[in-house]
Amino acid sequence: MRAPFASNMVSRKNNRLNELRAEAAVLEQRAGRKMARVKRNTGAVVAGSNFDPRRDTSKVGRYNTRQLASYVQDLKTFNSRGTQFSSGVRGAPLPRAGRGGWQDYKAGESMLKTRFEQQIKPFENERLPGPGSKPGAIKLGSETIGQRAEKIRAKHPTTTNQGYKPPERQPFNVKDAESLNKLTKANRKRMTKKFMKDEHKRAREEFGRMVADFKDEGLTNSVATLSKGQFDILWNFTKFADSMSLAYHHIKSKYTAKQQMPQEIIDNQVNQAKVLIEWVRKFKV
C-alpha cells in the first residue's frame, strides 16, 4: 500500500504538470495570434521560422515538469512586448531587440557614420587636383574630398575601407536574421582599433605589391615617407588606389591584347598617382 505522503507527492506533481500544460496551451494560442498580428502589421512571417516558440505537440506531451516550465517561459518571453520583429526580404523575420537585432545593427551603423564624419570633416572641403595636373604643376579642380566621397558612396554603397560610411539600410534590404547578425558583427569589428590598424597595414602592403612591378623607385619612396594620416587620406578619399590598381592590372597582363591599355595611358595613371602624393603632403596629419 502506497504511503499517504508519497501519494500526495505524486498527486501534486500531476497537478503541476496539468497546470503547466494548460498554461502552455493558452500561451501557444496567444503566440499564434501575435504572429498573425506581426505578419499583418509588418509583413514579417514568424510562424514556422526559428523564432516561432511553439513546439511539436507530441513532444510537449512527454515533457516533465522542468521541461514544461522552461517551455512556458519561452512562450512568455515571445509573447512579451519586448519581443518584436521587422520584415526582411520576402517577409524574413528580423528581431528588433537584443544583440544582433535590428536596433543593435542601427546603433553600429550610427557609430560608423559618426566616425566617418569625424574622419572627413577636417578636410572635406579641400579641393582635389583637377584635369591637367602634373607632378610639380598641380591645378586644383572643383570637386572636393567630401563631394567625391558622396559620389563614390552613391555608386558603390557597400564599399568598405577605413573611410567607410555604411549605407543607411532598412529592414527590407536585409535577407534574413543570419545576414543581419553578420552585418552587425562586421560593423562592430570595424569600430575596433585593431581593425583600423590592420586596414592601414593591408593598404600599405597592397600598394607595395603593386608598385614593385612598376619598378619606379621614386614612387615607392614618395609613398613610404607619407605619414599614416596622409596615406589614409590618399588611399581612402582620393582616386589614388583606383589609378594604381588600374595601371597595375594592365601591367600584369590581366587583360587581353584587345583590352590592354596603351602605355601612354598607363603612364598617365601613374602620373596622376604621383600628383595625388604631392598634393596630400600639404595635410599636417
C-alpha positions as CSV (number, residue, x, y, z in Angstrom):
1,M,0.0,0.0,0.0
2,R,1.4,3.4,-1.0
3,A,2.2,5.8,1.8
4,P,-0.1,8.8,2.0
5,F,2.9,11.2,1.8
6,A,4.2,9.6,-1.4
7,S,0.7,9.6,-2.9
8,N,0.3,13.3,-2.1
9,M,3.7,14.0,-3.8
10,V,2.6,12.2,-7.0
11,S,-0.7,14.0,-6.9
12,R,1.0,17.4,-6.5
13,K,3.4,16.6,-9.4
14,N,0.5,15.6,-11.6
15,N,-1.4,18.7,-10.7
16,R,1.6,20.8,-11.5
17,L,2.1,19.1,-14.9
18,N,-1.6,19.6,-15.7
19,E,-1.4,23.3,-14.7
20,L,1.7,23.8,-16.9
21,R,0.1,22.0,-19.9
22,A,-3.0,24.2,-19.6
23,E,-0.9,27.3,-19.3
24,A,1.3,26.3,-22.3
25,A,-1.9,25.7,-24.4
26,V,-3.1,29.2,-23.6
27,L,0.3,30.8,-24.3
28,E,0.6,28.9,-27.6
29,Q,-2.7,30.4,-28.7
30,R,-1.5,33.9,-27.8
31,A,1.7,33.3,-29.7
32,G,-0.2,32.3,-32.7
33,R,-2.3,35.5,-32.5
34,K,0.8,37.6,-32.1
35,M,2.4,36.1,-35.1
36,A,-0.7,36.8,-37.2
37,R,-0.6,40.4,-36.0
38,V,3.1,40.8,-36.8
39,K,2.5,39.5,-40.3
40,R,-0.5,41.8,-40.8
41,N,1.3,44.9,-39.4
42,T,4.9,44.4,-40.6
43,G,4.9,41.6,-43.2
44,A,7.3,39.5,-41.2
45,V,6.4,35.8,-41.3
46,V,7.4,34.4,-37.9
47,A,5.3,31.3,-38.0
48,G,7.4,28.3,-38.9
49,S,10.6,30.3,-38.5
50,N,13.4,29.7,-36.0
51,F,11.7,32.4,-33.9
52,D,8.4,30.5,-33.6
53,P,8.4,29.3,-30.0
54,R,5.8,26.7,-30.4
55,R,6.9,23.1,-30.2
56,D,5.6,19.8,-31.5
57,T,2.6,18.7,-29.6
58,S,3.7,15.1,-29.3
59,K,7.0,16.2,-27.7
60,V,5.3,18.6,-25.3
61,G,3.0,15.8,-24.2
62,R,6.0,13.9,-22.9
63,Y,7.7,16.8,-21.1
64,N,8.3,16.5,-17.4
65,T,7.7,19.4,-15.0
66,R,11.1,21.1,-15.6
67,Q,10.8,20.9,-19.4
68,L,7.3,22.2,-19.4
69,A,8.2,25.1,-17.1
70,S,11.1,26.0,-19.5
71,Y,8.7,25.8,-22.5
72,V,6.2,28.1,-20.7
73,Q,8.9,30.6,-20.0
74,D,9.9,30.6,-23.7
75,L,6.3,31.3,-24.7
76,K,6.0,34.1,-22.2
77,T,9.2,35.7,-23.5
78,F,8.0,35.5,-27.1
79,N,4.6,37.0,-26.1
80,S,6.1,39.9,-24.1
81,R,6.1,43.4,-25.6
82,G,9.9,43.3,-25.7
83,T,9.9,40.7,-28.5
84,Q,9.2,42.5,-31.7
85,F,10.1,41.9,-35.4
86,S,10.7,43.8,-38.6
87,S,10.3,42.3,-42.0
88,G,13.4,41.5,-44.1
89,V,13.5,40.2,-47.7
90,R,10.3,38.3,-48.5
91,G,9.0,38.6,-45.0
92,A,12.0,37.1,-43.2
93,P,11.6,37.9,-39.5
94,L,14.3,40.2,-38.1
95,P,14.3,40.5,-34.3
96,R,14.3,44.2,-33.2
97,A,15.9,44.0,-29.8
98,G,18.8,42.1,-28.4
99,R,22.4,41.5,-29.5
100,G,22.5,41.2,-33.3
101,G,19.0,42.5,-33.6
102,W,17.8,45.4,-35.8
103,Q,18.3,48.1,-33.1
104,D,21.8,46.7,-32.4
105,Y,22.6,46.9,-36.1
106,K,21.3,50.5,-36.4
107,A,23.4,51.6,-33.4
108,G,26.6,50.3,-35.0
109,E,25.6,51.9,-38.3
110,S,25.2,55.2,-36.5
111,M,28.5,55.0,-34.7
112,L,30.3,54.2,-38.0
113,K,28.6,57.1,-39.7
114,T,29.7,59.4,-36.9
115,R,33.3,58.2,-37.1
116,F,33.3,58.7,-40.9
117,E,32.1,62.3,-40.4
118,Q,34.8,62.9,-37.8
119,Q,37.5,61.5,-40.1
120,I,36.5,63.5,-43.2
121,K,35.4,66.8,-41.5
122,P,38.9,68.4,-41.2
123,F,39.4,68.2,-45.0
124,E,36.1,67.5,-46.6
125,N,36.1,71.0,-48.3
126,E,39.6,70.6,-49.7
127,R,39.6,70.6,-53.5
128,L,41.2,67.6,-55.3
129,P,43.7,68.0,-58.1
130,G,41.9,68.7,-61.3
131,P,42.4,67.9,-65.0
132,G,45.8,68.9,-66.5
133,S,47.6,68.5,-63.2
134,K,51.1,67.1,-63.5
135,P,53.8,66.4,-60.8
136,G,55.2,69.8,-59.9
137,A,52.3,71.6,-61.5
138,I,49.1,70.8,-59.6
139,K,45.9,72.5,-60.7
140,L,43.1,72.3,-58.2
141,G,39.7,71.2,-59.6
142,S,36.2,72.0,-58.5
143,E,35.4,68.7,-56.8
144,T,36.1,68.5,-53.0
145,I,37.0,65.4,-51.0
146,G,33.5,65.4,-49.4
147,Q,31.8,65.6,-52.8
148,R,33.8,62.7,-54.1
149,A,33.1,60.6,-51.1
150,E,29.4,61.1,-51.5
151,K,29.6,60.3,-55.2
152,I,31.5,57.1,-54.7
153,R,29.1,56.1,-51.9
154,A,26.1,56.6,-54.2
155,K,27.7,54.4,-56.9
156,H,29.1,51.8,-54.6
157,P,27.1,51.9,-51.3
158,T,28.7,48.9,-49.7
159,T,32.4,49.7,-50.5
160,T,34.5,49.2,-47.4
161,N,37.7,50.8,-46.2
162,Q,38.9,52.9,-43.3
163,G,36.8,55.8,-44.7
164,Y,33.8,53.6,-44.6
165,K,30.4,55.2,-44.3
166,P,27.8,52.5,-44.0
167,P,24.7,52.5,-46.2
168,E,21.5,53.5,-44.3
169,R,19.8,50.1,-44.6
170,Q,16.2,49.5,-44.0
171,P,14.8,46.1,-42.9
172,F,13.7,45.2,-46.4
173,N,17.3,45.5,-47.5
174,V,18.4,42.6,-45.3
175,K,18.0,39.0,-46.4
176,D,17.3,37.3,-43.0
177,A,18.2,37.3,-39.3
178,E,21.5,35.5,-40.0
179,S,22.5,38.1,-42.5
180,L,21.5,40.9,-40.0
181,N,23.7,39.3,-37.4
182,K,26.7,39.2,-39.7
183,L,26.2,42.8,-40.7
184,T,26.0,43.8,-37.0
185,K,29.2,41.9,-36.2
186,A,31.0,43.4,-39.2
187,N,30.1,46.9,-38.1
188,R,31.2,46.1,-34.5
189,K,34.5,44.8,-35.9
190,R,35.1,47.9,-38.0
191,M,34.8,50.0,-34.8
192,T,37.9,48.4,-33.2
193,K,41.3,50.0,-33.2
194,K,42.8,46.7,-34.3
195,F,40.6,46.8,-37.5
196,M,41.8,50.3,-38.2
197,K,45.4,49.4,-37.7
198,D,45.1,46.2,-39.8
199,E,43.4,48.1,-42.6
200,H,46.1,50.7,-42.8
201,K,48.8,47.9,-42.8
202,R,46.9,46.0,-45.6
203,A,46.6,49.1,-47.7
204,R,50.3,49.8,-47.4
205,E,51.2,46.2,-48.3
206,E,48.8,46.2,-51.2
207,F,50.4,49.4,-52.6
208,G,53.8,47.8,-52.1
209,R,52.9,44.8,-54.2
210,M,51.5,46.9,-57.0
211,V,54.3,49.4,-57.2
212,A,57.0,46.8,-57.2
213,D,56.0,45.9,-60.8
214,F,56.3,49.5,-61.9
215,K,60.0,49.5,-61.0
216,D,59.6,53.2,-60.1
217,E,61.8,53.8,-57.0
218,G,60.7,57.4,-56.8
219,L,57.1,56.4,-56.5
220,T,57.9,53.8,-53.8
221,N,59.9,56.2,-51.7
222,S,57.4,59.1,-52.0
223,V,54.7,56.9,-50.5
224,A,57.0,55.5,-47.9
225,T,57.6,59.0,-46.5
226,L,54.0,59.8,-46.1
227,S,52.6,60.0,-42.5
228,K,49.9,57.5,-41.5
229,G,47.3,60.3,-41.7
230,Q,48.4,61.4,-45.2
231,F,48.4,57.9,-46.5
232,D,44.9,57.3,-45.2
233,I,43.6,60.4,-46.9
234,L,45.4,59.3,-50.1
235,W,44.1,55.8,-50.1
236,N,40.6,56.3,-48.8
237,F,39.4,59.6,-50.1
238,T,41.1,60.1,-53.5
239,K,41.3,58.0,-56.7
240,F,44.9,57.1,-55.9
241,A,44.1,53.4,-55.2
242,D,41.9,53.2,-58.3
243,S,44.7,54.7,-60.6
244,M,47.3,52.4,-59.1
245,S,45.1,49.3,-59.4
246,L,44.1,50.1,-63.0
247,A,47.7,50.6,-64.1
248,Y,48.8,47.5,-62.2
249,H,46.3,45.1,-63.7
250,H,47.3,46.2,-67.2
251,I,51.0,45.9,-66.5
252,K,50.3,42.4,-65.1
253,S,48.6,41.5,-68.3
254,K,45.3,40.8,-66.6
255,Y,43.5,41.9,-69.8
256,T,43.6,40.6,-73.4
257,A,45.6,42.2,-76.1
258,K,42.5,43.9,-77.3
259,Q,41.6,45.3,-73.9
260,Q,45.2,46.3,-73.0
261,M,45.8,50.0,-72.3
262,P,48.3,51.9,-74.4
263,Q,51.4,52.5,-72.4
264,E,50.7,56.3,-72.6
265,I,47.5,55.8,-70.6
266,I,49.2,53.6,-68.1
267,D,51.9,56.2,-67.6
268,N,49.2,58.9,-67.2
269,Q,47.6,56.8,-64.4
270,V,50.9,56.6,-62.6
271,N,51.5,60.3,-63.1
272,Q,48.1,61.1,-61.6
273,A,49.0,58.9,-58.6
274,K,52.2,61.0,-58.2
275,V,50.1,64.2,-58.4
276,L,48.0,63.0,-55.5
277,I,51.0,62.0,-53.5
278,E,52.4,65.5,-53.9
279,W,49.1,67.1,-53.2
280,V,48.4,65.1,-50.0
281,R,51.7,66.3,-48.4
282,K,50.1,69.6,-47.6
283,F,47.9,67.9,-44.9
284,K,49.6,68.1,-41.5
285,V,48.2,64.8,-40.2
